């Protein structure tokens, strides 16, 4: 199955409560839903980010990420 991951990046060094900034959309492909979750985490890690939350939506996935430490 193929899905689009919409990303939102939590800005580094900003005060608490600052809204996340829209990031790039990423196309994922995996044979199962569990595989899609793993692929989402891998795609974020390749961008130097760490997922704070990854969720399914009716049309794909959404992730909130921050810079990996």
C-alpha positions, 0 to 999 in steps of 0.5 A: 500500500502507498500513502502520503505522510504529511509532516509538521515540524516542532521548531527547535529553540522556540518557546513552548506553545509555538505551533508546528511548522508544515514540513514536506509531504513524503510518499511511503510504501509498505505491505502493511499498516505496521510497515507504514508506521515503521517507514514513517519513522525511517523517513523522518530519521533520514531527515535528521528528525525524531517523531513525537507522534505518527497517526493514520488519517482517512487519506494517509498519515500525519507526523509531528517531528522534532530535530533528533538529539 
